[in-house]
């Protein structure tokens, strides 16, 4: 008996030290276990257990090295077919929330509005419905919002322009309607990239967007119209722009380009005039102006004569290499 007692005491001390050394915050662990329950114990997180350290051993979870609070929750590619649990809003230190390509259903939960530290929100490629929530505009630390490839409807909330650090907005491949908010010219971040393609957006692009520093701007396959010449200019940083398959109508002749332009698709619109001589300054540009109302000789220089002739097809009267010679 005298030998057994010391061994038993050492065992108790060992177990106690394991408990005391666990990094995972007790409240955070409780929330994650509730999320696991709400998601009906999916395979990806089936190993989550109250007996293990969520900071060290749990799939998709990362903690801050100093505070040990959960800062990242990534459940990408899990096959959920369930709504996003409201409990995700009870992780107050969360900075990165990724539920991408998970077949998540339902609306984007209001509980996300409680995540005041959120920097990165990736809900792309799910089965989400309902509107793009206006409450996202209150999460002032957001730099990235990814909502592509869902079934979202309604208009784009102007409140998103209240996000001072937002540089990435991906709303493409949804069923959004209405126009692009006037307030979107108020974004302050540098090198903004917006994907708004493959929706049902209509009306003109507000001239206020000419004030913002877009690096990439894709509004292809919508029903937008009007003059977009203000999106170009020598002082712009626009690198990639896709305005194809809309109803844009303006004179292209005098449009100027910055040195940063490398990819420009204006095909399938109602653009008229001639090709700007400024296009010849590029050693390489990926250009498509097919299916418009352009006329005149293709300027000689740069890489224009090296492009495939199809990028100039179906215009009113464009001519010159790589098209047939002008008469």
N, C-alpha and C positions, 0 to 999 in steps of 0.2 A: 504493500500500500504506500509506503514512504517513497518508493521509486516512481510509482504511477502519478502521484500528486504533482511533482515538479514538471513531468512531461505534459500533464493536462494543463497546467498553468501556462507553460510555454505555448501550447496550441491556442489557448484563449488569447494570449498576447499577440500571437501571429495573426489571428483572424481580425483582432481589433486594429492592428496596424494597417492591414489591407483596407479596412473600412475607412480609417482616418486618412489614408493616402489617396483615396479616390478624388480625381479632379472634378468630376461632373457635379455641377450645381444641382441640389436636390429638387428645386422647383423646375429647372429646365428638364431634368430627367422625367419628372412627373408629367410635364406637358408632352414630351416626346412619346411616352408610353400611351398617353391618351390619343395622340395622332395615330399611333400604330393600331390602337383599338378601333378608331373611327374608320381607318382604311382596311379593316378586316384582315389584319396581319398578312400583308402581301409578302411574296417570296423574298423580295429585295431586302426587307428589314426584319425578316423572321428571326434573325439572331439577336435582335435587340432584347436585352434582358435586364431586369431590375438588379441582377447580381453582378453585372459587368459595368465598367466605366464608360459612359457615353462619349467622353472626350477621347478615349484611347481606342475603343473597340467597335464603335457603332458605325455601320456603313452610312456614308452621306453626311456625317456630322463632323464639324470642326469647331474647336473652342479657342478663345483668346488665350495666349500663353501666360498672360499676367492675371486676368480676372477669372479665367476658366469658365466664362459664360459662353454659351453657344452663339457663334457668329455666322455659321454657314450651315444651311440645310439643303442638300442636293439629292433629289429623288428622281433624277432624270432617267428616262427609259423604263420606269416601272409600269406595269400594265394594270392600271387602277380601275378604270371604268366606274369611278366614284367621284363625288364632289371633293374639292380641296377642303380639308377640315378647318373649321373656325379656330381650332386650337393653335394654328400657326401664329396667330396674332398674340399669343401669350409667351412669345420668346422675345423679350424686350431688347436684347442686345443683338438681334439678328441683323446682319448686313447683307447677306447673300441668300436669296431664296430662289431655287431652281427646281421647278416641277415641269420639266420639258419632255415632250414626246411620251406622255404617260397615259393618254386617253382619259384625262381628267374631265369630268362633266360639270354641268351646272354653271352658275355665275361666279365671277371673281368675288370672294367673300369680303364683306365690309370689315372683317376682323383685321385684314392686312393694313388698314388705316392706322392701327395702333403701333406699327413697326417704324418708329421715328428714326431709327438708325439705319434703315434699309438703303442700300446703295445700288444693289443689282437685283432686278426682278425678271426672271425668265420663265414665262408660262407658254412658250411657243409650242405649236404642234400638239394641240389637245382637242377636246370636243367642247370647249367652253362656249357658252351662249350669253345673251344679255349684252349690256352696254360696256364700253370702255369706261370704268368708273371714274367720276370726277374727283373722288377723294384721293386719287394718286397725286393730284396737284399739291396736296398738303404734306407729302413726304419729301421734305426739302433736300435730303441728301442723295436722292436718286440720281444716278448718272446714266442708267440704262433701263429701258422698259422693253421687253420682248413679248409681244402678244400675237405674233404671226401665226397663220395657219390654224385658225379657230373658226367659230361660227358667230363671232361678235357682230352685233347690229347697232343701229342708232348712229348718232353723230360723234365726231371727235370732240372731246371736252376741251374748251378753251383754257381751262384751269391748268393744263399740262405746261403751259408757257410760264407758270409761276415757279417752275423748278429751275433754280439758278445754275445747277451743275449738269443738267440733262444734256448728253451729247449723242445718245443713241435711242431712237424711237422706231420700233418695228411693229407696224400695224398691218402689214401686207397680208393678202389672202384671207380676208374676212368679208363681211357683207355690210360694211360701213357706208352710210349715206350722208347727204348734206355736203357742205363745203369744208375747205381747209380754214381753220379759224384765223381771223385777222391778227389775233394776239401771237401767232406763231412767229411773227417778226421780232418778238421780244426776247427770244432765247439768247442767252449771253455766253454760252460755252463756245470754245473754239473747236473747229473741225467737227461740226455736227453732221451726223449721218441719219437720214430719214428714209424709211421704206414704207410707202403708203400704197403700193401697187396692188392691182387685182381686187379692187373694191368697187363701189358704185358711187364714188365721190363725183360731185358736179359743181358747176359754176366756175368762176375764174380763180386762179391762184392770187391771193391778195398781194398787192404791190409791197406791203410791209415786209414780206419775206425777203425782199432785196436787201434788208438791213442785216440779216443773220449770216453767220459764217458757215455755210453748208459746204462740206467736203464731198458728201454723196447725197443725191436727192433722186429718189425713184418714185414717180407717180404714174407709172405706165398702167395701161389697161383700166382706165377709169372713164369718166364722162366730163372731164375738165375742159374748159374752153378759154378763149381770149388770148391776150398778148403776154408772153413770158420773157420778153427780151430783157426785162430788168433783172432776171436771174443770172445774166452774164455780164462780164465787164473785166477790164484789165486788172482791177484790184481784188477780184474775187479769188477764193481759194478752191472753187469747185473743181473736182477731179473727175467725178463720174456722175453723169446725169442721164436719166432715162425718162423722157416725156412721151414715149411712143404710145400709139393707139388711144388717142384722146381727140379733142376737137379744137386744138390750138390753132389760132389764125393770126399771123403777124408777118411783117416784112423782115426777112432774114438778112437782107443785103448789108446793113450797116452794124450788125451785131459784132461786138468785140470780145475777145477771149483772153483770159489770164494764161500765164505760162504753165499753170498746173493742170489744165484740161487734157485728159487722156481718153475718156470714153464718153461719147455723146450719141444718144439715140433719139431722133426726132421723127422717126418713121410713122406712117399712118396718121397724119394730121392734115391740116389745110394751110400749111405754111407756104408763103409766096415770096417773090423776089428772086434774087440770085444768091449764089454761095458767096459768103464773105471772103475777101482776099486774105484776111487774117488767118484762115485755116492753113495757109501755106507755110506758116512759121513753125509748124510741128514736124519734128523728124518722124514721129509716129503718132497717129491718132486713130482710135477705133470709132469710126463714124458711120451712121446710118441715117440717110435723109430720104429713103424711098417712100413712095406713096404720099407725095405732097403735090404742090403746085409751083414748084421751082422752075426757073428758066435761065437761059444764058449758058455761057461757057464755064466749065469747071476750071477754077483757077489752077495755073500750072505752078507746081512747087511743093516742097515738103514731101509728104507721103501720099498725097491725094491720087496721083496717077498709079500708085501701087495697090490701091484698094480694089476689092472685087467689084465688078461693074454692078452687081445686084444691089449694092447699097445706094445706088443712084437711080434705080429703076422707077418707072411709073411716076414721072413728074411731067409737067406741062411741056417743057422744051429744053431740058438740060442736054448739053452736048460736049464733046471733047473727051479725050482720053481720061478714064478707061471706057467711056461710051463712044459711039461713032463720032467722027469729026463734025464740027459745026458747018452748016452750009452757008 
